[in-house]
Amino acid sequence: MAKQRFKIPTTLDVSYFDMEFNVKSKNGVGLNKPVSAKTILFTLLAAFCWFYLVFQSFIGKGGIPIIIGFTIAWVILSAMLVRADQTNRTGLELVFSMINYLPKSGRYVPVRMSDNVYPLQYLLNIKTIDPEDGRIHFLDGQIGHCYHIVGSASALMFEQDKQIILDKVDAFYRKHPVGVEIIYDTVYEGHSVEEQLEAVKETKQELKVKSSGLDVLLKEQHDILKHAINNNQGLTSLHQYLVVRAPSETALTEFENLLIGDVEGDGLMFRLAKTLGYKETERYFKAFLGANLQ
């Protein structure tokens, strides 16, 4: 029986500052959503700092207009720093990210051949990609692969089929190896016809008869695939990729066995999962970073 309700599990990367409280008065009047402990702590800290600056510094000696102006500015600044976004991060936590972003070197990463490669590696957390099998080595020591995946879900499916797929997805994640991270990426891009081009090439090599008509036909197929369809931005479609990060070879193999088992079995969650080689992984990251990257 498929689940009727779903939720995002609470992350384990939390502390006492992330605890949430329902702020309400005795008559039940309060905020519409819970407030985290760090938001309350930052608010009290901002209030104490205001009292200290007004009553123990030169600001309090500037007169009522100065105090009122300072109070308005302090309240606006405190609200920006204390307010939490949808990921429960306060503005104060983003100050350090803003400081790193202010210099031009923090906003632009040069990717010319003569430039240092470490800023780009730090941005992507990718150290190298094996030319043999396309395996990705991350800076933090983890390894992984990039897959081109195709799902089986559809808006036109019967309700019974939807429930079967939901049960399969639930079982898949229950078997998911501990410590393995999977990242889904959905993009609009042109079609890659490398396999079709290779098939046309093999067909031409395996011809046992000499025929000018067949040669013209194969050449026409090759030209259409290469120049009219291959990576044509005017013929874009929806593509999905899966990037997996594993802490060890054993964990990566365990995840790949789970993925292959689903594809070769019922194929309910993944109808197709193709491991990208070196050139295909390079093409994926090239499209991810920008079409002008050379």
C-alpha positions as CSV (number, residue, x, y, z in Angstrom):
1,M,0.0,0.0,0.0
2,A,1.5,3.3,-1.1
3,K,2.0,6.1,1.4
4,Q,-0.7,8.8,1.4
5,R,1.5,11.4,3.2
6,F,5.1,12.3,2.7
7,K,7.5,14.5,4.6
8,I,11.1,15.6,4.4
9,P,13.1,13.9,7.2
10,T,14.7,16.1,9.7
11,T,18.4,16.5,9.1
12,L,20.8,15.1,11.7
13,D,23.1,18.2,11.2
14,V,21.3,20.2,13.9
15,S,22.2,21.6,17.3
16,Y,20.3,23.1,20.3
17,F,20.3,26.5,18.4
18,D,18.0,24.9,15.8
19,M,15.3,23.9,18.3
20,E,12.0,25.5,17.5
21,F,9.4,27.0,19.9
22,N,5.8,28.1,19.5
23,V,5.7,31.7,20.8
24,K,2.2,32.3,22.1
25,S,0.6,34.2,25.0
26,K,-1.8,32.8,27.5
27,N,-4.8,33.6,25.4
28,G,-3.4,31.7,22.4
29,V,-2.2,34.7,20.4
30,G,1.2,34.3,18.9
31,L,3.2,33.8,15.7
32,N,1.9,31.7,12.8
33,K,5.1,29.6,12.7
34,P,7.6,28.3,15.2
35,V,10.7,30.4,16.0
36,S,14.1,28.7,16.4
37,A,16.3,29.1,19.5
38,K,19.0,31.0,17.6
39,T,16.5,33.6,16.3
40,I,15.4,34.2,19.9
41,L,19.0,34.4,21.1
42,F,20.0,36.8,18.3
43,T,17.0,39.0,19.1
44,L,17.8,39.2,22.8
45,L,21.5,39.9,21.9
46,A,20.4,42.7,19.5
47,A,18.2,44.2,22.3
48,F,21.0,44.1,24.9
49,C,23.4,45.7,22.4
50,W,20.8,48.5,21.8
51,F,20.5,49.2,25.5
52,Y,24.3,49.3,25.9
53,L,24.8,51.6,22.9
54,V,22.0,54.0,23.9
55,F,22.7,54.2,27.6
56,Q,26.5,53.6,27.9
57,S,27.9,55.3,24.7
58,F,28.0,58.7,23.1
59,I,24.7,57.9,21.2
60,G,22.6,58.5,24.2
61,K,24.2,61.9,24.7
62,G,23.2,63.0,21.2
63,G,19.7,63.9,22.1
64,I,16.2,62.4,21.3
65,P,16.5,62.8,17.5
66,I,19.8,60.9,17.3
67,I,18.4,58.2,19.6
68,I,15.2,57.8,17.5
69,G,17.2,57.7,14.2
70,F,19.7,55.2,15.6
71,T,16.8,53.0,17.0
72,I,15.1,52.9,13.6
73,A,18.3,52.0,11.8
74,W,19.2,49.4,14.5
75,V,15.7,47.8,14.3
76,I,15.9,47.5,10.5
77,L,19.5,46.1,10.6
78,S,18.6,43.7,13.4
79,A,15.5,42.4,11.5
80,M,17.6,41.7,8.4
81,L,20.2,39.8,10.5
82,V,17.8,37.9,12.7
83,R,15.1,36.9,10.1
84,A,15.4,33.3,8.9
85,D,14.9,32.2,5.4
86,Q,13.1,29.0,4.2
87,T,16.3,27.0,5.0
88,N,16.2,28.3,8.6
89,R,19.4,30.3,8.0
90,T,19.5,33.7,9.6
91,G,20.9,36.8,7.9
92,L,23.8,36.9,10.4
93,E,24.9,33.4,9.2
94,L,25.1,34.8,5.6
95,V,27.3,37.7,6.5
96,F,30.5,35.6,6.2
97,S,29.3,34.4,2.8
98,M,28.6,38.0,1.8
99,I,32.1,39.0,2.9
100,N,33.7,36.3,0.7
101,Y,31.4,37.4,-2.2
102,L,32.3,41.1,-2.1
103,P,35.8,40.8,-3.7
104,K,35.8,40.4,-7.4
105,S,37.8,37.2,-7.0
106,G,35.0,35.7,-5.0
107,R,32.4,36.4,-7.8
108,Y,34.4,35.5,-10.9
109,V,36.3,32.2,-11.5
110,P,38.6,32.4,-14.5
111,V,38.7,29.2,-16.5
112,R,41.4,29.9,-19.1
113,M,44.1,27.3,-19.7
114,S,46.7,29.7,-18.2
115,D,44.7,30.3,-15.0
116,N,45.0,28.5,-11.7
117,V,42.7,25.5,-11.7
118,Y,42.2,25.4,-7.9
119,P,39.4,28.1,-7.7
120,L,37.3,26.1,-10.2
121,Q,38.0,22.9,-8.3
122,Y,37.0,24.5,-5.0
123,L,33.8,25.8,-6.7
124,L,32.8,22.4,-8.0
125,N,34.5,20.3,-5.3
126,I,35.9,18.1,-8.1
127,K,39.5,17.2,-8.3
128,T,39.8,15.0,-11.4
129,I,37.8,12.8,-13.7
130,D,39.3,9.5,-14.8
131,P,39.7,9.4,-18.6
132,E,39.2,5.7,-18.6
133,D,35.7,5.3,-17.0
134,G,34.6,8.8,-16.2
135,R,34.9,8.3,-12.4
136,I,34.7,11.6,-10.5
137,H,37.2,12.3,-7.7
138,F,36.1,15.0,-5.3
139,L,38.4,17.3,-3.3
140,D,37.1,15.9,0.0
141,G,38.3,12.4,-0.9
142,Q,35.0,11.0,-2.0
143,I,34.4,9.3,-5.4
144,G,31.4,9.0,-7.7
145,H,29.9,8.8,-11.1
146,C,27.5,10.8,-13.2
147,Y,24.5,9.0,-14.7
148,H,22.0,9.9,-17.4
149,I,18.7,8.6,-16.0
150,V,15.1,8.1,-17.3
151,G,12.3,7.6,-14.9
152,S,9.0,5.7,-15.5
153,A,6.5,8.1,-13.8
154,S,4.0,9.9,-15.9
155,A,1.0,12.2,-15.4
156,L,-1.1,9.8,-17.5
157,M,-0.5,6.7,-15.3
158,F,-3.3,4.8,-13.6
159,E,-3.6,5.3,-9.9
160,Q,-2.7,1.7,-9.2
161,D,0.6,2.0,-11.2
162,K,1.4,5.2,-9.3
163,Q,1.1,3.4,-6.0
164,I,3.3,0.6,-7.2
165,I,6.0,3.1,-8.2
166,L,5.7,4.9,-4.9
167,D,6.2,1.7,-3.0
168,K,9.3,0.9,-5.2
169,V,10.8,4.3,-4.5
170,D,10.2,3.9,-0.8
171,A,11.9,0.5,-0.9
172,F,14.8,2.0,-2.9
173,Y,15.6,4.7,-0.4
174,R,15.3,2.2,2.5
175,K,18.1,0.2,0.9
176,H,20.2,3.3,0.1
177,P,23.7,2.9,1.5
178,V,24.7,5.0,4.4
179,G,27.0,7.9,3.6
180,V,26.2,8.0,-0.1
181,E,24.8,11.3,-1.5
182,I,22.8,11.5,-4.7
183,I,22.2,14.7,-6.5
184,Y,19.4,15.0,-9.2
185,D,19.8,17.6,-12.0
186,T,17.1,18.3,-14.5
187,V,18.1,20.3,-17.5
188,Y,16.9,21.4,-20.9
189,E,19.5,20.6,-23.5
190,G,20.0,19.4,-27.1
191,H,20.2,15.8,-28.0
192,S,23.5,13.9,-28.0
193,V,23.7,11.5,-30.9
194,E,27.1,10.0,-30.4
195,E,25.8,6.5,-30.2
196,Q,23.7,7.0,-33.4
197,L,26.7,8.4,-35.2
198,E,28.8,5.4,-34.1
199,A,26.0,3.0,-35.3
200,V,26.0,4.7,-38.7
201,K,29.7,4.3,-38.9
202,E,29.6,0.6,-38.0
203,T,26.8,0.0,-40.5
204,K,29.0,1.6,-43.3
205,Q,32.0,-0.5,-42.3
206,E,29.9,-3.7,-42.2
207,L,28.4,-3.3,-45.7
208,K,29.2,-6.3,-47.8
209,V,28.1,-4.8,-51.1
210,K,29.3,-1.7,-52.8
211,S,26.3,0.6,-53.5
212,S,26.6,4.3,-54.3
213,G,22.9,4.7,-53.2
214,L,23.6,3.2,-49.8
215,D,26.7,5.3,-49.4
216,V,24.7,8.5,-50.1
217,L,22.0,7.4,-47.7
218,L,24.4,6.7,-44.9
219,K,26.2,10.0,-45.5
220,E,22.9,11.8,-45.4
221,Q,22.0,10.1,-42.1
222,H,25.4,11.1,-40.7
223,D,25.1,14.7,-41.8
224,I,21.6,15.1,-40.4
225,L,22.6,13.5,-37.1
226,K,25.8,15.5,-36.7
227,H,24.8,19.0,-38.1
228,A,21.0,19.1,-37.6
229,I,20.3,17.2,-34.4
230,N,23.5,16.9,-32.4
231,N,23.4,19.4,-29.5
232,N,21.0,21.6,-31.5
233,Q,19.8,24.2,-28.9
234,G,16.6,24.6,-31.0
235,L,15.7,21.0,-30.4
236,T,16.0,20.9,-26.7
237,S,14.2,18.4,-24.4
238,L,14.1,17.5,-20.8
239,H,17.0,15.4,-19.5
240,Q,17.8,14.2,-16.0
241,Y,21.2,13.4,-14.5
242,L,22.2,11.8,-11.3
243,V,25.5,12.5,-9.6
244,V,26.5,10.1,-6.8
245,R,29.1,10.8,-4.1
246,A,30.4,7.9,-2.0
247,P,32.9,7.8,0.8
248,S,34.5,4.6,-0.4
249,E,34.8,2.1,-3.2
250,T,32.6,-0.3,-1.3
251,A,29.8,2.2,-0.8
252,L,29.9,3.2,-4.5
253,T,29.7,-0.4,-5.6
254,E,26.8,-1.0,-3.3
255,F,24.9,1.9,-4.7
256,E,25.6,0.9,-8.3
257,N,24.4,-2.6,-7.6
258,L,21.2,-1.1,-6.1
259,L,20.7,1.1,-9.2
260,I,21.4,-1.6,-11.7
261,G,19.1,-4.0,-9.8
262,D,16.3,-1.6,-10.2
263,V,16.9,-1.0,-13.9
264,E,17.3,-4.6,-14.8
265,G,14.5,-5.7,-12.5
266,D,11.1,-4.0,-12.6
267,G,12.5,-0.7,-13.8
268,L,9.8,1.1,-11.8
269,M,12.0,3.9,-10.4
270,F,14.7,4.1,-13.1
271,R,13.8,2.9,-16.6
272,L,17.3,3.7,-17.8
273,A,20.5,4.6,-16.0
274,K,23.6,5.1,-18.2
275,T,27.0,5.7,-16.6
276,L,28.6,8.6,-18.4
277,G,32.1,8.1,-19.7
278,Y,34.8,10.7,-19.7
279,K,33.7,12.7,-22.7
280,E,30.1,12.6,-21.7
281,T,30.9,13.7,-18.2
282,E,33.0,16.5,-19.6
283,R,30.1,17.5,-21.9
284,Y,27.7,17.5,-18.9
285,F,29.9,19.8,-16.8
286,K,30.6,22.0,-19.9
287,A,26.9,22.5,-20.3
288,F,26.6,23.1,-16.6
289,L,29.2,25.8,-16.5
290,G,28.3,27.4,-19.8
291,A,28.3,26.8,-23.5
292,N,31.3,29.1,-24.0
293,L,33.7,27.1,-21.8
294,Q,36.5,25.7,-23.8
